[in-house]
Amino acid sequence: MNKKILFKLSVLFVLGFFGFIVISSTLLSYSTDLTSIISTYYVDNLYLTGALNSVVAILLDFRAYDTLGEILVIFVTISGISMLIGRKT
C-alpha cells in the first residue's frame, strides 16, 4: 500500500475512534434532571440579558465562555487535521 494512503487511513481511524469515545461518553453521562434545571433557569431569566432573541441570549450571555471555548477547540482540531492530511512526504 502507498504510504500516503496508509497514513490517511490511520488518521481517519484514530479520528473515528476518538469520535466514538466522545459520543458514547456524552450519551452515557446525559442527565435529564440537571439539563431541565439549567434550561428552566435560562428560559425564566431571559429578560436579564436584554437580547431580543433567546438563542442569542443563551449563547452570548449565559454561555459566552463555553461557546468561545468550543469554537477554539473546533478551530484547532480542523487546523490540525488539515495539516496532517495535507502534509507532503
PDB file with one MODEL, atoms N, CA, C and O in Angstrom:
MODEL        1
ATOM      1  N   MET A   1       0.835  -1.181   0.000  1.00  0.00           N
ATOM      2  CA  MET A   1       0.000   0.000   0.000  1.00  0.00           C
ATOM      3  C   MET A   1       0.883   1.248   0.000  1.00  0.00           C
ATOM      4  O   MET A   1       1.992   1.240   0.535  1.00  0.00           O
ATOM      5  N   ASN A   2       0.382   2.300  -0.597  1.00  0.00           N
ATOM      6  CA  ASN A   2       1.110   3.546  -0.634  1.00  0.00           C
ATOM      7  C   ASN A   2       1.172   4.156   0.771  1.00  0.00           C
ATOM      8  O   ASN A   2       0.227   4.024   1.550  1.00  0.00           O
ATOM      9  N   LYS A   3       2.279   4.818   1.090  1.00  0.00           N
ATOM     10  CA  LYS A   3       2.440   5.399   2.430  1.00  0.00           C
ATOM     11  C   LYS A   3       1.427   6.494   2.697  1.00  0.00           C
ATOM     12  O   LYS A   3       0.939   6.621   3.820  1.00  0.00           O
ATOM     13  N   LYS A   4       1.097   7.293   1.678  1.00  0.00           N
ATOM     14  CA  LYS A   4       0.129   8.377   1.861  1.00  0.00           C
ATOM     15  C   LYS A   4      -1.252   7.821   2.182  1.00  0.00           C
ATOM     16  O   LYS A   4      -1.941   8.326   3.069  1.00  0.00           O
ATOM     17  N   ILE A   5      -1.646   6.805   1.475  1.00  0.00           N
ATOM     18  CA  ILE A   5      -2.967   6.211   1.711  1.00  0.00           C
ATOM     19  C   ILE A   5      -3.019   5.573   3.090  1.00  0.00           C
ATOM     20  O   ILE A   5      -4.016   5.709   3.799  1.00  0.00           O
ATOM     21  N   LEU A   6      -1.964   4.884   3.474  1.00  0.00           N
ATOM     22  CA  LEU A   6      -1.907   4.260   4.793  1.00  0.00           C
ATOM     23  C   LEU A   6      -1.962   5.311   5.899  1.00  0.00           C
ATOM     24  O   LEU A   6      -2.641   5.121   6.908  1.00  0.00           O
ATOM     25  N   PHE A   7      -1.252   6.412   5.707  1.00  0.00           N
ATOM     26  CA  PHE A   7      -1.266   7.490   6.704  1.00  0.00           C
ATOM     27  C   PHE A   7      -2.655   8.104   6.826  1.00  0.00           C
ATOM     28  O   PHE A   7      -3.132   8.339   7.937  1.00  0.00           O
ATOM     29  N   LYS A   8      -3.309   8.366   5.695  1.00  0.00           N
ATOM     30  CA  LYS A   8      -4.654   8.953   5.729  1.00  0.00           C
ATOM     31  C   LYS A   8      -5.653   7.999   6.371  1.00  0.00           C
ATOM     32  O   LYS A   8      -6.524   8.429   7.128  1.00  0.00           O
ATOM     33  N   LEU A   9      -5.535   6.718   6.075  1.00  0.00           N
ATOM     34  CA  LEU A   9      -6.426   5.744   6.707  1.00  0.00           C
ATOM     35  C   LEU A   9      -6.183   5.664   8.213  1.00  0.00           C
ATOM     36  O   LEU A   9      -7.130   5.513   8.985  1.00  0.00           O
ATOM     37  N   SER A  10      -4.943   5.762   8.629  1.00  0.00           N
ATOM     38  CA  SER A  10      -4.625   5.746  10.058  1.00  0.00           C
ATOM     39  C   SER A  10      -5.220   6.952  10.764  1.00  0.00           C
ATOM     40  O   SER A  10      -5.786   6.826  11.850  1.00  0.00           O
ATOM     41  N   VAL A  11      -5.093   8.129  10.144  1.00  0.00           N
ATOM     42  CA  VAL A  11      -5.653   9.349  10.733  1.00  0.00           C
ATOM     43  C   VAL A  11      -7.173   9.231  10.833  1.00  0.00           C
ATOM     44  O   VAL A  11      -7.755   9.569  11.864  1.00  0.00           O
ATOM     45  N   LEU A  12      -7.811   8.755   9.771  1.00  0.00           N
ATOM     46  CA  LEU A  12      -9.266   8.594   9.806  1.00  0.00           C
ATOM     47  C   LEU A  12      -9.703   7.581  10.853  1.00  0.00           C
ATOM     48  O   LEU A  12     -10.722   7.779  11.515  1.00  0.00           O
ATOM     49  N   PHE A  13      -8.946   6.496  11.014  1.00  0.00           N
ATOM     50  CA  PHE A  13      -9.276   5.508  12.035  1.00  0.00           C
ATOM     51  C   PHE A  13      -9.179   6.109  13.437  1.00  0.00           C
ATOM     52  O   PHE A  13     -10.069   5.909  14.263  1.00  0.00           O
ATOM     53  N   VAL A  14      -8.103   6.844  13.705  1.00  0.00           N
ATOM     54  CA  VAL A  14      -7.913   7.456  15.028  1.00  0.00           C
ATOM     55  C   VAL A  14      -9.014   8.476  15.299  1.00  0.00           C
ATOM     56  O   VAL A  14      -9.570   8.509  16.397  1.00  0.00           O
ATOM     57  N   LEU A  15      -9.334   9.305  14.310  1.00  0.00           N
ATOM     58  CA  LEU A  15     -10.397  10.296  14.494  1.00  0.00           C
ATOM     59  C   LEU A  15     -11.745   9.622  14.724  1.00  0.00           C
ATOM     60  O   LEU A  15     -12.523  10.060  15.570  1.00  0.00           O
ATOM     61  N   GLY A  16     -12.020   8.564  13.978  1.00  0.00           N
ATOM     62  CA  GLY A  16     -13.267   7.834  14.178  1.00  0.00           C
ATOM     63  C   GLY A  16     -13.341   7.189  15.546  1.00  0.00           C
ATOM     64  O   GLY A  16     -14.397   7.187  16.180  1.00  0.00           O
ATOM     65  N   PHE A  17     -12.233   6.643  16.002  1.00  0.00           N
ATOM     66  CA  PHE A  17     -12.190   6.014  17.321  1.00  0.00           C
ATOM     67  C   PHE A  17     -12.449   7.039  18.430  1.00  0.00           C
ATOM     68  O   PHE A  17     -13.253   6.802  19.332  1.00  0.00           O
ATOM     69  N   PHE A  18     -11.759   8.177  18.351  1.00  0.00           N
ATOM     70  CA  PHE A  18     -11.971   9.208  19.365  1.00  0.00           C
ATOM     71  C   PHE A  18     -13.370   9.808  19.267  1.00  0.00           C
ATOM     72  O   PHE A  18     -13.972  10.156  20.283  1.00  0.00           O
ATOM     73  N   GLY A  19     -13.883   9.929  18.057  1.00  0.00           N
ATOM     74  CA  GLY A  19     -15.264  10.398  17.899  1.00  0.00           C
ATOM     75  C   GLY A  19     -16.254   9.454  18.554  1.00  0.00           C
ATOM     76  O   GLY A  19     -17.200   9.892  19.208  1.00  0.00           O
ATOM     77  N   PHE A  20     -16.036   8.160  18.378  1.00  0.00           N
ATOM     78  CA  PHE A  20     -16.896   7.171  19.017  1.00  0.00           C
ATOM     79  C   PHE A  20     -16.827   7.278  20.538  1.00  0.00           C
ATOM     80  O   PHE A  20     -17.853   7.203  21.213  1.00  0.00           O
ATOM     81  N   ILE A  21     -15.630   7.451  21.076  1.00  0.00           N
ATOM     82  CA  ILE A  21     -15.471   7.578  22.528  1.00  0.00           C
ATOM     83  C   ILE A  21     -16.182   8.816  23.048  1.00  0.00           C
ATOM     84  O   ILE A  21     -16.863   8.755  24.072  1.00  0.00           O
ATOM     85  N   VAL A  22     -16.032   9.939  22.353  1.00  0.00           N
ATOM     86  CA  VAL A  22     -16.669  11.181  22.799  1.00  0.00           C
ATOM     87  C   VAL A  22     -18.188  11.064  22.741  1.00  0.00           C
ATOM     88  O   VAL A  22     -18.879  11.457  23.681  1.00  0.00           O
ATOM     89  N   ILE A  23     -18.705  10.531  21.652  1.00  0.00           N
ATOM     90  CA  ILE A  23     -20.160  10.414  21.523  1.00  0.00           C
ATOM     91  C   ILE A  23     -20.724   9.434  22.549  1.00  0.00           C
ATOM     92  O   ILE A  23     -21.755   9.716  23.160  1.00  0.00           O
ATOM     93  N   SER A  24     -20.077   8.302  22.747  1.00  0.00           N
ATOM     94  CA  SER A  24     -20.600   7.327  23.703  1.00  0.00           C
ATOM     95  C   SER A  24     -20.514   7.840  25.138  1.00  0.00           C
ATOM     96  O   SER A  24     -21.423   7.599  25.933  1.00  0.00           O
ATOM     97  N   SER A  25     -19.437   8.543  25.482  1.00  0.00           N
ATOM     98  CA  SER A  25     -19.345   9.080  26.841  1.00  0.00           C
ATOM     99  C   SER A  25     -20.352  10.197  27.064  1.00  0.00           C
ATOM    100  O   SER A  25     -20.860  10.357  28.173  1.00  0.00           O
ATOM    101  N   THR A  26     -20.646  10.968  26.032  1.00  0.00           N
ATOM    102  CA  THR A  26     -21.649  12.019  26.157  1.00  0.00           C
ATOM    103  C   THR A  26     -23.030  11.408  26.362  1.00  0.00           C
ATOM    104  O   THR A  26     -23.801  11.880  27.198  1.00  0.00           O
ATOM    105  N   LEU A  27     -23.340  10.377  25.615  1.00  0.00           N
ATOM    106  CA  LEU A  27     -24.650   9.739  25.762  1.00  0.00           C
ATOM    107  C   LEU A  27     -24.792   9.043  27.111  1.00  0.00           C
ATOM    108  O   LEU A  27     -25.885   9.021  27.676  1.00  0.00           O
ATOM    109  N   LEU A  28     -23.719   8.481  27.632  1.00  0.00           N
ATOM    110  CA  LEU A  28     -23.801   7.791  28.916  1.00  0.00           C
ATOM    111  C   LEU A  28     -23.919   8.754  30.089  1.00  0.00           C
ATOM    112  O   LEU A  28     -24.518   8.416  31.110  1.00  0.00           O
ATOM    113  N   SER A  29     -23.352   9.950  29.952  1.00  0.00           N
ATOM    114  CA  SER A  29     -23.369  10.887  31.074  1.00  0.00           C
ATOM    115  C   SER A  29     -24.508  11.888  30.990  1.00  0.00           C
ATOM    116  O   SER A  29     -24.539  12.844  31.765  1.00  0.00           O
ATOM    117  N   TYR A  30     -25.445  11.694  30.069  1.00  0.00           N
ATOM    118  CA  TYR A  30     -26.541  12.639  29.891  1.00  0.00           C
ATOM    119  C   TYR A  30     -27.496  12.549  31.073  1.00  0.00           C
ATOM    120  O   TYR A  30     -28.001  11.475  31.402  1.00  0.00           O
ATOM    121  N   SER A  31     -27.734  13.686  31.700  1.00  0.00           N
ATOM    122  CA  SER A  31     -28.614  13.722  32.865  1.00  0.00           C
ATOM    123  C   SER A  31     -29.782  14.662  32.583  1.00  0.00           C
ATOM    124  O   SER A  31     -29.576  15.859  32.384  1.00  0.00           O
ATOM    125  N   THR A  32     -30.993  14.140  32.563  1.00  0.00           N
ATOM    126  CA  THR A  32     -32.152  14.972  32.244  1.00  0.00           C
ATOM    127  C   THR A  32     -32.518  15.896  33.396  1.00  0.00           C
ATOM    128  O   THR A  32     -33.068  16.972  33.160  1.00  0.00           O
ATOM    129  N   ASP A  33     -32.231  15.512  34.629  1.00  0.00           N
ATOM    130  CA  ASP A  33     -32.585  16.358  35.761  1.00  0.00           C
ATOM    131  C   ASP A  33     -31.787  17.655  35.739  1.00  0.00           C
ATOM    132  O   ASP A  33     -32.367  18.736  35.850  1.00  0.00           O
ATOM    133  N   LEU A  34     -30.483  17.567  35.599  1.00  0.00           N
ATOM    134  CA  LEU A  34     -29.647  18.751  35.561  1.00  0.00           C
ATOM    135  C   LEU A  34     -29.940  19.588  34.324  1.00  0.00           C
ATOM    136  O   LEU A  34     -29.959  20.816  34.396  1.00  0.00           O
ATOM    137  N   THR A  35     -30.167  18.938  33.201  1.00  0.00           N
ATOM    138  CA  THR A  35     -30.464  19.654  31.968  1.00  0.00           C
ATOM    139  C   THR A  35     -31.766  20.431  32.086  1.00  0.00           C
ATOM    140  O   THR A  35     -31.843  21.570  31.626  1.00  0.00           O
ATOM    141  N   SER A  36     -32.770  19.850  32.680  1.00  0.00           N
ATOM    142  CA  SER A  36     -34.046  20.552  32.808  1.00  0.00           C
ATOM    143  C   SER A  36     -33.937  21.721  33.784  1.00  0.00           C
ATOM    144  O   SER A  36     -34.599  22.740  33.590  1.00  0.00           O
ATOM    145  N   ILE A  37     -33.124  21.599  34.818  1.00  0.00           N
ATOM    146  CA  ILE A  37     -32.930  22.706  35.759  1.00  0.00           C
ATOM    147  C   ILE A  37     -32.235  23.874  35.081  1.00  0.00           C
ATOM    148  O   ILE A  37     -32.636  25.025  35.252  1.00  0.00           O
ATOM    149  N   ILE A  38     -31.196  23.582  34.312  1.00  0.00           N
ATOM    150  CA  ILE A  38     -30.450  24.642  33.636  1.00  0.00           C
ATOM    151  C   ILE A  38     -31.301  25.297  32.557  1.00  0.00           C
ATOM    152  O   ILE A  38     -31.320  26.524  32.456  1.00  0.00           O
ATOM    153  N   SER A  39     -32.000  24.514  31.755  1.00  0.00           N
ATOM    154  CA  SER A  39     -32.816  25.101  30.692  1.00  0.00           C
ATOM    155  C   SER A  39     -33.962  25.926  31.254  1.00  0.00           C
ATOM    156  O   SER A  39     -34.326  26.949  30.675  1.00  0.00           O
ATOM    157  N   THR A  40     -34.534  25.502  32.367  1.00  0.00           N
ATOM    158  CA  THR A  40     -35.587  26.287  33.006  1.00  0.00           C
ATOM    159  C   THR A  40     -35.039  27.609  33.503  1.00  0.00           C
ATOM    160  O   THR A  40     -35.711  28.633  33.378  1.00  0.00           O
ATOM    161  N   TYR A  41     -33.848  27.620  34.058  1.00  0.00           N
ATOM    162  CA  TYR A  41     -33.225  28.872  34.508  1.00  0.00           C
ATOM    163  C   TYR A  41     -32.996  29.810  33.337  1.00  0.00           C
ATOM    164  O   TYR A  41     -33.277  31.004  33.432  1.00  0.00           O
ATOM    165  N   TYR A  42     -32.491  29.282  32.241  1.00  0.00           N
ATOM    166  CA  TYR A  42     -32.240  30.121  31.056  1.00  0.00           C
ATOM    167  C   TYR A  42     -33.530  30.765  30.554  1.00  0.00           C
ATOM    168  O   TYR A  42     -33.566  31.968  30.295  1.00  0.00           O
ATOM    169  N   VAL A  43     -34.574  29.976  30.419  1.00  0.00           N
ATOM    170  CA  VAL A  43     -35.831  30.488  29.874  1.00  0.00           C
ATOM    171  C   VAL A  43     -36.481  31.478  30.831  1.00  0.00           C
ATOM    172  O   VAL A  43     -37.031  32.488  30.392  1.00  0.00           O
ATOM    173  N   ASP A  44     -36.430  31.208  32.120  1.00  0.00           N
ATOM    174  CA  ASP A  44     -37.051  32.102  33.094  1.00  0.00           C
ATOM    175  C   ASP A  44     -36.320  33.432  33.234  1.00  0.00           C
ATOM    176  O   ASP A  44     -36.941  34.429  33.601  1.00  0.00           O
ATOM    177  N   ASN A  45     -35.019  33.476  32.954  1.00  0.00           N
ATOM    178  CA  ASN A  45     -34.231  34.689  33.167  1.00  0.00           C
ATOM    179  C   ASN A  45     -33.721  35.327  31.875  1.00  0.00           C
ATOM    180  O   ASN A  45     -32.686  35.994  31.880  1.00  0.00           O
ATOM    181  N   LEU A  46     -34.433  35.129  30.782  1.00  0.00           N
ATOM    182  CA  LEU A  46     -34.026  35.739  29.515  1.00  0.00           C
ATOM    183  C   LEU A  46     -34.083  37.263  29.576  1.00  0.00           C
ATOM    184  O   LEU A  46     -33.329  37.942  28.879  1.00  0.00           O
ATOM    185  N   TYR A  47     -34.969  37.797  30.401  1.00  0.00           N
ATOM    186  CA  TYR A  47     -35.100  39.256  30.499  1.00  0.00           C
ATOM    187  C   TYR A  47     -33.826  39.908  31.054  1.00  0.00           C
ATOM    188  O   TYR A  47     -33.600  41.097  30.829  1.00  0.00           O
ATOM    189  N   LEU A  48     -33.005  39.160  31.765  1.00  0.00           N
ATOM    190  CA  LEU A  48     -31.775  39.724  32.325  1.00  0.00           C
ATOM    191  C   LEU A  48     -30.753  40.084  31.248  1.00  0.00           C
ATOM    192  O   LEU A  48     -29.902  40.946  31.466  1.00  0.00           O
ATOM    193  N   THR A  49     -30.829  39.439  30.104  1.00  0.00           N
ATOM    194  CA  THR A  49     -29.834  39.657  29.062  1.00  0.00           C
ATOM    195  C   THR A  49     -30.120  40.885  28.222  1.00  0.00           C
ATOM    196  O   THR A  49     -29.187  41.522  27.732  1.00  0.00           O
ATOM    197  N   GLY A  50     -31.367  41.230  28.045  1.00  0.00           N
ATOM    198  CA  GLY A  50     -31.723  42.356  27.188  1.00  0.00           C
ATOM    199  C   GLY A  50     -31.694  42.002  25.716  1.00  0.00           C
ATOM    200  O   GLY A  50     -31.861  42.886  24.876  1.00  0.00           O
ATOM    201  N   ALA A  51     -31.489  40.740  25.374  1.00  0.00           N
ATOM    202  CA  ALA A  51     -31.439  40.312  23.977  1.00  0.00           C
ATOM    203  C   ALA A  51     -32.858  40.106  23.451  1.00  0.00           C
ATOM    204  O   ALA A  51     -33.776  39.785  24.205  1.00  0.00           O
ATOM    205  N   LEU A  52     -33.017  40.297  22.139  1.00  0.00           N
ATOM    206  CA  LEU A  52     -34.322  40.115  21.517  1.00  0.00           C
ATOM    207  C   LEU A  52     -34.577  38.664  21.132  1.00  0.00           C
ATOM    208  O   LEU A  52     -35.725  38.257  20.952  1.00  0.00           O
ATOM    209  N   ASN A  53     -33.526  37.899  21.007  1.00  0.00           N
ATOM    210  CA  ASN A  53     -33.623  36.517  20.551  1.00  0.00           C
ATOM    211  C   ASN A  53     -33.147  35.600  21.678  1.00  0.00           C
ATOM    212  O   ASN A  53     -32.120  35.867  22.302  1.00  0.00           O
ATOM    213  N   SER A  54     -33.874  34.539  21.936  1.00  0.00           N
ATOM    214  CA  SER A  54     -33.500  33.646  23.041  1.00  0.00           C
ATOM    215  C   SER A  54     -32.218  32.865  22.741  1.00  0.00           C
ATOM    216  O   SER A  54     -31.444  32.572  23.653  1.00  0.00           O
ATOM    217  N   VAL A  55     -31.989  32.527  21.473  1.00  0.00           N
ATOM    218  CA  VAL A  55     -30.768  31.797  21.123  1.00  0.00           C
ATOM    219  C   VAL A  55     -29.539  32.668  21.364  1.00  0.00           C
ATOM    220  O   VAL A  55     -28.544  32.209  21.926  1.00  0.00           O
ATOM    221  N   VAL A  56     -29.614  33.914  20.941  1.00  0.00           N
ATOM    222  CA  VAL A  56     -28.508  34.847  21.155  1.00  0.00           C
ATOM    223  C   VAL A  56     -28.301  35.090  22.643  1.00  0.00           C
ATOM    224  O   VAL A  56     -27.163  35.184  23.103  1.00  0.00           O
ATOM    225  N   ALA A  57     -29.367  35.191  23.384  1.00  0.00           N
ATOM    226  CA  ALA A  57     -29.252  35.413  24.824  1.00  0.00           C
ATOM    227  C   ALA A  57     -28.528  34.263  25.501  1.00  0.00           C
ATOM    228  O   ALA A  57     -27.668  34.482  26.354  1.00  0.00           O
ATOM    229  N   ILE A  58     -28.869  33.046  25.128  1.00  0.00           N
ATOM    230  CA  ILE A  58     -28.246  31.892  25.766  1.00  0.00           C
ATOM    231  C   ILE A  58     -26.790  31.748  25.333  1.00  0.00           C
ATOM    232  O   ILE A  58     -25.913  31.537  26.171  1.00  0.00           O
ATOM    233  N   LEU A  59     -26.523  31.861  24.023  1.00  0.00           N
ATOM    234  CA  LEU A  59     -25.161  31.645  23.540  1.00  0.00           C
ATOM    235  C   LEU A  59     -24.198  32.755  23.925  1.00  0.00           C
ATOM    236  O   LEU A  59     -23.048  32.476  24.265  1.00  0.00           O
ATOM    237  N   LEU A  60     -24.631  33.991  23.881  1.00  0.00           N
ATOM    238  CA  LEU A  60     -23.699  35.092  24.094  1.00  0.00           C
ATOM    239  C   LEU A  60     -23.708  35.650  25.509  1.00  0.00           C
ATOM    240  O   LEU A  60     -22.735  36.280  25.921  1.00  0.00           O
ATOM    241  N   ASP A  61     -24.768  35.438  26.255  1.00  0.00           N
ATOM    242  CA  ASP A  61     -24.799  35.965  27.616  1.00  0.00           C
ATOM    243  C   ASP A  61     -24.600  34.890  28.675  1.00  0.00           C
ATOM    244  O   ASP A  61     -23.738  35.028  29.543  1.00  0.00           O
ATOM    245  N   PHE A  62     -25.376  33.839  28.613  1.00  0.00           N
ATOM    246  CA  PHE A  62     -25.279  32.807  29.637  1.00  0.00           C
ATOM    247  C   PHE A  62     -24.083  31.888  29.425  1.00  0.00           C
ATOM    248  O   PHE A  62     -23.469  31.437  30.392  1.00  0.00           O
ATOM    249  N   ARG A  63     -23.746  31.606  28.163  1.00  0.00           N
ATOM    250  CA  ARG A  63     -22.714  30.607  27.868  1.00  0.00           C
ATOM    251  C   ARG A  63     -21.607  31.165  26.994  1.00  0.00           C
ATOM    252  O   ARG A  63     -21.080  30.442  26.149  1.00  0.00           O
ATOM    253  N   ALA A  64     -21.242  32.406  27.164  1.00  0.00           N
ATOM    254  CA  ALA A  64     -20.276  33.056  26.264  1.00  0.00           C
ATOM    255  C   ALA A  64     -18.906  32.381  26.318  1.00  0.00           C
ATOM    256  O   ALA A  64     -18.320  32.101  25.272  1.00  0.00           O
ATOM    257  N   TYR A  65     -18.394  32.119  27.500  1.00  0.00           N
ATOM    258  CA  TYR A  65     -17.071  31.494  27.603  1.00  0.00           C
ATOM    259  C   TYR A  65     -17.093  30.059  27.083  1.00  0.00           C
ATOM    260  O   TYR A  65     -16.128  29.606  26.469  1.00  0.00           O
ATOM    261  N   ASP A  66     -18.167  29.358  27.322  1.00  0.00           N
ATOM    262  CA  ASP A  66     -18.294  27.992  26.836  1.00  0.00           C
ATOM    263  C   ASP A  66     -18.322  27.969  25.313  1.00  0.00           C
ATOM    264  O   ASP A  66     -17.665  27.136  24.689  1.00  0.00           O
ATOM    265  N   THR A  67     -19.087  28.891  24.709  1.00  0.00           N
ATOM    266  CA  THR A  67     -19.162  28.971  23.251  1.00  0.00           C
ATOM    267  C   THR A  67     -17.810  29.338  22.661  1.00  0.00           C
ATOM    268  O   THR A  67     -17.406  28.767  21.648  1.00  0.00           O
ATOM    269  N   LEU A  68     -17.112  30.269  23.268  1.00  0.00           N
ATOM    270  CA  LEU A  68     -15.792  30.660  22.791  1.00  0.00           C
ATOM    271  C   LEU A  68     -14.818  29.478  22.878  1.00  0.00           C
ATOM    272  O   LEU A  68     -14.016  29.265  21.969  1.00  0.00           O
ATOM    273  N   GLY A  69     -14.889  28.733  23.941  1.00  0.00           N
ATOM    274  CA  GLY A  69     -14.034  27.555  24.082  1.00  0.00           C
ATOM    275  C   GLY A  69     -14.339  26.493  23.050  1.00  0.00           C
ATOM    276  O   GLY A  69     -13.420  25.870  22.519  1.00  0.00           O
ATOM    277  N   GLU A  70     -15.625  26.269  22.749  1.00  0.00           N
ATOM    278  CA  GLU A  70     -15.998  25.289  21.737  1.00  0.00           C
ATOM    279  C   GLU A  70     -15.488  25.709  20.361  1.00  0.00           C
ATOM    280  O   GLU A  70     -14.996  24.876  19.599  1.00  0.00           O
ATOM    281  N   ILE A  71     -15.604  26.993  20.042  1.00  0.00           N
ATOM    282  CA  ILE A  71     -15.127  27.489  18.757  1.00  0.00           C
ATOM    283  C   ILE A  71     -13.612  27.313  18.660  1.00  0.00           C
ATOM    284  O   ILE A  71     -13.096  26.937  17.607  1.00  0.00           O
ATOM    285  N   LEU A  72     -12.906  27.582  19.746  1.00  0.00           N
ATOM    286  CA  LEU A  72     -11.451  27.429  19.748  1.00  0.00           C
ATOM    287  C   LEU A  72     -11.050  25.969  19.545  1.00  0.00           C
ATOM    288  O   LEU A  72     -10.125  25.679  18.786  1.00  0.00           O
ATOM    289  N   VAL A  73     -11.734  25.061  20.212  1.00  0.00           N
ATOM    290  CA  VAL A  73     -11.419  23.633  20.066  1.00  0.00           C
ATOM    291  C   VAL A  73     -11.691  23.165  18.643  1.00  0.00           C
ATOM    292  O   VAL A  73     -10.888  22.424  18.075  1.00  0.00           O
ATOM    293  N   ILE A  74     -12.798  23.581  18.064  1.00  0.00           N
ATOM    294  CA  ILE A  74     -13.119  23.191  16.692  1.00  0.00           C
ATOM    295  C   ILE A  74     -12.085  23.756  15.716  1.00  0.00           C
ATOM    296  O   ILE A  74     -11.658  23.056  14.798  1.00  0.00           O
ATOM    297  N   PHE A  75     -11.684  25.002  15.904  1.00  0.00           N
ATOM    298  CA  PHE A  75     -10.694  25.621  15.020  1.00  0.00           C
ATOM    299  C   PHE A  75      -9.350  24.891  15.098  1.00  0.00           C
ATOM    300  O   PHE A  75      -8.737  24.607  14.069  1.00  0.00           O
ATOM    301  N   VAL A  76      -8.898  24.590  16.309  1.00  0.00           N
ATOM    302  CA  VAL A  76      -7.623  23.896  16.469  1.00  0.00           C
ATOM    303  C   VAL A  76      -7.691  22.490  15.874  1.00  0.00           C
ATOM    304  O   VAL A  76      -6.729  22.032  15.259  1.00  0.00           O
ATOM    305  N   THR A  77      -8.806  21.813  16.050  1.00  0.00           N
ATOM    306  CA  THR A  77      -8.974  20.472  15.508  1.00  0.00           C
ATOM    307  C   THR A  77      -8.945  20.482  13.985  1.00  0.00           C
ATOM    308  O   THR A  77      -8.260  19.666  13.368  1.00  0.00           O
ATOM    309  N   ILE A  78      -9.683  21.399  13.383  1.00  0.00           N
ATOM    310  CA  ILE A  78      -9.700  21.481  11.920  1.00  0.00           C
ATOM    311  C   ILE A  78      -8.324  21.851  11.392  1.00  0.00           C
ATOM    312  O   ILE A  78      -7.888  21.311  10.376  1.00  0.00           O
ATOM    313  N   SER A  79      -7.639  22.759  12.062  1.00  0.00           N
ATOM    314  CA  SER A  79      -6.287  23.135  11.630  1.00  0.00           C
ATOM    315  C   SER A  79      -5.337  21.944  11.711  1.00  0.00           C
ATOM    316  O   SER A  79      -4.546  21.720  10.795  1.00  0.00           O
ATOM    317  N   GLY A  80      -5.409  21.187  12.788  1.00  0.00           N
ATOM    318  CA  GLY A  80      -4.538  20.022  12.943  1.00  0.00           C
ATOM    319  C   GLY A  80      -4.817  18.946  11.917  1.00  0.00           C
ATOM    320  O   GLY A  80      -3.888  18.359  11.363  1.00  0.00           O
ATOM    321  N   ILE A  81      -6.077  18.682  11.660  1.00  0.00           N
ATOM    322  CA  ILE A  81      -6.437  17.656  10.674  1.00  0.00           C
ATOM    323  C   ILE A  81      -5.987  18.080   9.287  1.00  0.00           C
ATOM    324  O   ILE A  81      -5.446  17.268   8.537  1.00  0.00           O
ATOM    325  N   SER A  82      -6.205  19.339   8.938  1.00  0.00           N
ATOM    326  CA  SER A  82      -5.799  19.792   7.600  1.00  0.00           C
ATOM    327  C   SER A  82      -4.278  19.766   7.449  1.00  0.00           C
ATOM    328  O   SER A  82      -3.775  19.501   6.357  1.00  0.00           O
ATOM    329  N   MET A  83      -3.549  20.034   8.514  1.00  0.00           N
ATOM    330  CA  MET A  83      -2.095  19.943   8.428  1.00  0.00           C
ATOM    331  C   MET A  83      -1.647  18.494   8.283  1.00  0.00           C
ATOM    332  O   MET A  83      -0.706  18.215   7.540  1.00  0.00           O
ATOM    333  N   LEU A  84      -2.300  17.570   8.977  1.00  0.00           N
ATOM    334  CA  LEU A  84      -1.924  16.161   8.872  1.00  0.00           C
ATOM    335  C   LEU A  84      -2.251  15.576   7.507  1.00  0.00           C
ATOM    336  O   LEU A  84      -1.429  14.869   6.923  1.00  0.00           O
ATOM    337  N   ILE A  85      -3.437  15.861   6.995  1.00  0.00           N
ATOM    338  CA  ILE A  85      -3.841  15.291   5.721  1.00  0.00           C
ATOM    339  C   ILE A  85      -3.097  15.955   4.560  1.00  0.00           C
ATOM    340  O   ILE A  85      -2.748  15.285   3.588  1.00  0.00           O
ATOM    341  N   GLY A  86      -2.855  17.248   4.651  1.00  0.00           N
ATOM    342  CA  GLY A  86      -2.198  17.943   3.567  1.00  0.00           C
ATOM    343  C   GLY A  86      -0.692  17.890   3.608  1.00  0.00           C
ATOM    344  O   GLY A  86      -0.040  18.563   2.810  1.00  0.00           O
ATOM    345  N   ARG A  87      -0.116  17.122   4.502  1.00  0.00           N
ATOM    346  CA  ARG A  87       1.333  17.033   4.673  1.00  0.00           C
ATOM    347  C   ARG A  87       1.975  16.326   3.486  1.00  0.00           C
ATOM    348  O   ARG A  87       1.466  15.314   3.005  1.00  0.00           O
ATOM    349  N   LYS A  88       3.078  16.858   3.028  1.00  0.00           N
ATOM    350  CA  LYS A  88       3.811  16.249   1.911  1.00  0.00           C
ATOM    351  C   LYS A  88       4.922  15.386   2.473  1.00  0.00           C
ATOM    352  O   LYS A  88       5.679  15.821   3.341  1.00  0.00           O
ATOM    353  N   THR A  89       5.019  14.164   1.976  1.00  0.00           N
ATOM    354  CA  THR A  89       6.054  13.246   2.461  1.00  0.00           C
ATOM    355  C   THR A  89       7.145  13.072   1.436  1.00  0.00           C
ATOM    356  O   THR A  89       8.101  12.333   1.673  1.00  0.00           O
TER     357      THR A  89
ENDMDL
END
